[in-house]
C-alpha cells in the first residue's frame, strides 16, 4: 500500500483511515500552482528590469555599428537589427509569464472548487460501520502542469520569431507545440477525489466526479481491461463506476474483495 496512507490509530482501522482522504485537497494542488505563479512573477520582474538595447555576441557586449555572425546558422545581424528585434518582441516575455500565472490560478481555483464539492458530499454520507474502504483526494497532475508549461512556452517563443522573420511555413511549429500544451493542460486539470466504502450490511457507497451513489455490493464487478497499462475498473452492469488508479489509497484491497467480471 502507498506510503501516503495515514497510520491507523486505536480508533481507526486501515480501511477507515484510507477513506479519510476523500474530502481532502492534495497539497500538490496548491503547492504546484503557487510555485508556478512565483516563478512567473520573478521572470516578469527580471524581464522588465532588462534593457533591450543591451545585446551580446559570444558573451561580449555589442555597441552601435557592431555585427554578430553566427556560424551555426550562417547568419549575420547588426547591433541595430538585434535591438529592433528585441524591442519588437519585448511584450512576449511578460505575456507568456502572465499566461502561465493565469493557468496556475485557474488550476488552483478549479481544484478548490472540486475539493469543496467533495467535502459537501463527504459530510452528507451516513455514518455506518465500514467493512472496507479506499479513497483519493482532489488533486492536480503536476506532470501534466509541467508539460503544459513547457510546451506552451516553446510555442510562444517560437511564434514570436514570426513577428520579425515574417509569417511562413514555420507557423506550423508553434501550432504543434500549442496543441501539445493544451493536451497536457487537459491532463493537468484538477479532478475530484474518489471514494469507495463497503459497509458491513452489504451496501457500497461510490463517490466520484462530484456525485455519490449507494449500490449493492453484490452487483458491482471488477474488470481488468485487456489493454496494456489500463487500470482495473469497478462496473455496475455495463456502467463504469470508478477507475482503481494508483492515486486511490488501499485500492489493492478493494480490487481483491470485489467479484471479478470478464476481461473487457
Order of alpha helices (4+ residues) and beta strands (2+ residues): alpha-alpha-beta-beta-beta-beta-alpha-alpha-beta-alpha-alpha-beta-beta-beta-beta-beta-beta-alpha
